[in-house]
């Protein structure tokens, strides 16, 4: 429930004509995603103001001005664990995503495990908890905190 408070739903033009639109789902065009490679969301100014207020309240001795802000999307999984696995439906595809905002810190480990899967090596850790199929095979997922 705490994570749901931060969810904001919006509909943009891509909903009607982008790769996630109904018309895209009904097409046989396997290149539909090539038109929408870069997502550049606007920053949520209300959230920026709230963060600045919290920082100033916590550290009143800190004097600063924001030079700029930018928006980004965070790839999240329901259990806040990354997916690092082969995708059985697509031969040769290894997915390494869903770091839930922790990709910078997890990146070296995620990359190392993914490289081992790509190379057919024995993984350095048991990759079972990171398999992509757990998101669709009915596995019980513990909702993680971000």
Secondary structure, 3 states (H helix, E strand, C coil): CCCHHHCCCCCCHHHHHCCCCHHHHCCCCCCHHHHCCCCCCCCCHHHHHHHHHHHHHHCCCCCCCCCCCCCCCCCCCCCCCCEEEECCCCCCCEEEECCCCCHHHHHHHHHHHHHHHHHCCCCCCCHHHHCHHHHCCCCCCCCCCC
